[in-house]
């Protein structure tokens, strides 16, 4: 397993690179900072204003030169940040830096194909260079079945002790907990499972939650589990509001073809979560 941090070194927000390094240290994994440079963004000749210190006034440089200069600039900025963070955090592992000419979709796809156990750390705020919108972040995650941790800029806490998981208490399948058992066993979190009662079916949902909790406790016998039934008209908004009120360390969404959560969360619902939830969100594919 490797923690792969998608660089946001060009963002005007607080970088998530520090969070990613701390996470890799806690999980005891190798760390890599990946900064793909999409060639489609660098087309045509660039003027001297792009690099006034190294280009003769009035001259221009080619597409290849633009890519080269972009790579060198990114590497320089990353080396400076990583040196400072490694010293401050007493970081024990070597951090690999990869700056290549490719799209973010290609970069993530290649990494997943080589090792689908990797976890990607991505800023929740698009930097305008690698990611241009939040829907693009979500599409990259879904298209490549990548395990991704979406982190709000400025978040430095890497405690993973309290995890909020949206579920369907009517479902008897426990695929999410079964697949994530090794992960839960390692960090031993307190799991809060939450569902939303719509159309006045609160009592029925509450009864189902007890059965769900018993099944979950059989799978994770040494993990503290609690269930919460909420009332609301909009599933995503209700869940997001509850999450922000209770500030768990992690919000976990498991995605699979037949997963009840996928039925509950439409595409728009998932986008709402990225916009509204102010804690790290882990997207996990089963």
N, C-alpha and C positions, 0 to 999 in steps of 0.2 A: 504494500500500500504506500502511496505517495500523496502528500498534500501539495496540490498544484494551485498556486495563487495567480489568478489572472491580473496582470499588472494594471493599475490605474494611476501610474506615475504622472500622467499628463492631465489628470483631473484637477479641478480647483477645489475639490472636497478633500477631507482627511482620508488618507490612503488606508485601504484594508490590508495592505501588505504586512503591517505590524501584527494585526490580528491573525493573519494566516501563519506567520512565523511562530507565534505563541501557541496556536492550535497544533501545529506540527510538533512542537516541543512537547506539548502535553500528551499527544497521541503517540509520541516516539516514532514518527515516520520521517522519511526523507522529505525534503522541501524543494520545490521548484517554483521560480517566478517565470511566468510565460507572458511574453508581449508580442502577439502576432501583429504584423503590419500588413494591412490589406492593400495590395497594389492598386485596387480600383479607386482608392482614396487619393493616390498620388499619381495623377495623370497630367501630362503636359509639362512644359518648361516652367521653372520657378524663377522668380526675380531675385535680385541681389538682396532685397529686404528680408528674404527668408533666412539669410545667414550673412549678415553684414560684415562679420569679422574675417570671413574666409573667401568671400567672392568679390571680385573687382566690381566697383560700382558700375551699373549699367549692363552687366553680363547676366547670362542665365545658365542654368544647368539642366541636364537631361533627366528623364524619368529614373534611370538607373542611379544617377548621382543623388537624386532626391531621396531614393530609398536608402542608399548607403549612408547619407548624412542623418537620416531619421534613425537608422539603427544605431549609429555611433552616439547620437545624442541620448537615446533611450538607455543604452548601456551605461553611459557616464552617469546619468541621473540615478539609475538603479544601483550602481556600485556605491555611490555616495550614500544613498538611503540604507542599503543593506549593511554597509560598514558601520554606520552609526547604530543601527538596531542590533546587530550582532554583538557589539560591544556593550550596549546598554542592557540587553537581555541576557548577556553571558550565554549566547546561543551556541550549543555544543555541536551542531551539525553543519556540514557544508551545504550551502544553498546554491543550487544549480540555476543559472539564468539562461533562458532561451528567448532570443529575439530573432524571429524569422519572418520572411515575406510570405504570408498566407492569410486567409480569412479566419475569423474567430471560429466559424463553424467547422472549417477544415482542421484547425488546430485541435479543437476539442474532440472531434471525431477520431482523429489519428491517435490521440492519447487513450480514448476509451477502447479502441480496437486493440491496442497493445496491452492494456491492463484495465479491466472494468472495475477494479477495486480502488482506483484513485478517487480522491475527493477534491473537487474544485472549489476554491474560495473566490467569490465574485462580489464586487461592491453592488449594493442595491441601487446606487445612483449611477446611471450611465455616464461614462467619461467623455462621450462625444468623439472618441477616437477609435476604440475597439467596439464598444457597445453604444448605439445611438438612441436606444429607447428601452424601457422596461419590458414591453412585449417581445423585443428581440432577445433579451436575456432568457425569458421563459421559453421561447421557441428553440433556442440553442440547447437548453436543458432537455426539453422533451424530444427533439429530433434525434439526439444522440444518446438518449437514455443515460445521461451522466448524473452521477451523484454530486450534487452541488449545494454549497452552503452560501446563501445570499445574506450578506452582512451590511447593516446600515453603517455608513461612514462615521468614524469616530468611536465606534464600539470597540472597547479594549478588553472587556470581560470575557474570559473563555471558560467560565464555569459551565458544566453541562449536567448539573445535578437535577434541575427541574425541567422536564420536557413535556410540552403540551402537544397532544396528538388528536386531531379531529377524526372521529370514527362514526360508523353507523351502528348503533346499538342493536338494530334489528338483524344485523349480519352475524351468522354463526362462524364464518371463516375468520381465522386469526392469522392470515398470511403475514401481515405487517410485523406482528410481534415475533412470529416464528423466524422470519428471515433476519430480523434485527437482533435476535437473541445474543449472538456473540458481541455485538456492539454494546448492548445494554449490560451484559455481564461484566464487561470491562470497566464501564464507568459507573455502574450501579445507580442509576438515576431514580428520582421520584417522578412517576409518570402520571400525568393528568389527562384522562381521556374525556373528550367533550363532544356532545352531539346537540343538535338544535331541534326542539319540538315545534313543528309547524302545523298549522290547521287545527290547533287545539288538542293535539295528541300528547300532551305533557305526561299525563299519568301512565300511558302506555309506554312511552319512551323511558320513563323513570324505572318502571318494572323491568324492562328489557336491559337497562344498564346494570342491574344487579347480576343478571345471568352472564352478561358480557364480562363483568369484573371477575366472576368465578372462573370463567374459561381462561381469562388473561392471567390470573394468579396461578393456575395450573402450569402455564407455559413459563412464567417468570416467578417461581416460588419465593425468591429472595429479594424481590423488587416491590417497593411500596407503590400501590396503584390506587388511584381514586377516580371516580367518575362524576361528571357534572352534566346536567341536562339544562339547557338554556331555552328560553322562549324568544322567538323572533320571526319576522316575515322574510328576511333575507339571510340565507345561511352564511355567506361569506362575510357580510358586514357584522353579523352577530358574533361570529367566531373572532373576527379581528378586534372588535371592541372588547371582548372578554380577555383576549390575549394582551392587549395594551393596558388593561386595568391591572392584570395580575403579573405582568412582566416575567414570564418564564425565561430560563436561560436559552431555550431552543424551542422552535416551533417546527414540528416534523410532519411532512406530507409525503406519504408513500403513494407512488403512481404505478399502476399496472392496468392491463387491458380490462380485467374484470373486477377491479377494485371498487368497492362501494364509494370510496372517497372520490374517485374519478367521476362517478355518476353525480355525486353531490356537488362537486366543484366543476362548473362549466369552465370553458376557456376564459370567459369574462370574470368568473369567480376567482380563478387563480391569479389573474392580473390584479384584481382588487386587493388580494392579500399582499402582493408585492408592493402595492402602493400604500396600503394602510397599516400593515403590521410593522412595529418599530423594534422588533427583536430579530436575531438571526433565524432564517428559515432554511431547513435542510430538506431538499427534494431527493427522495430515495426511490429508485425504480426496483420493482419486484417482478 
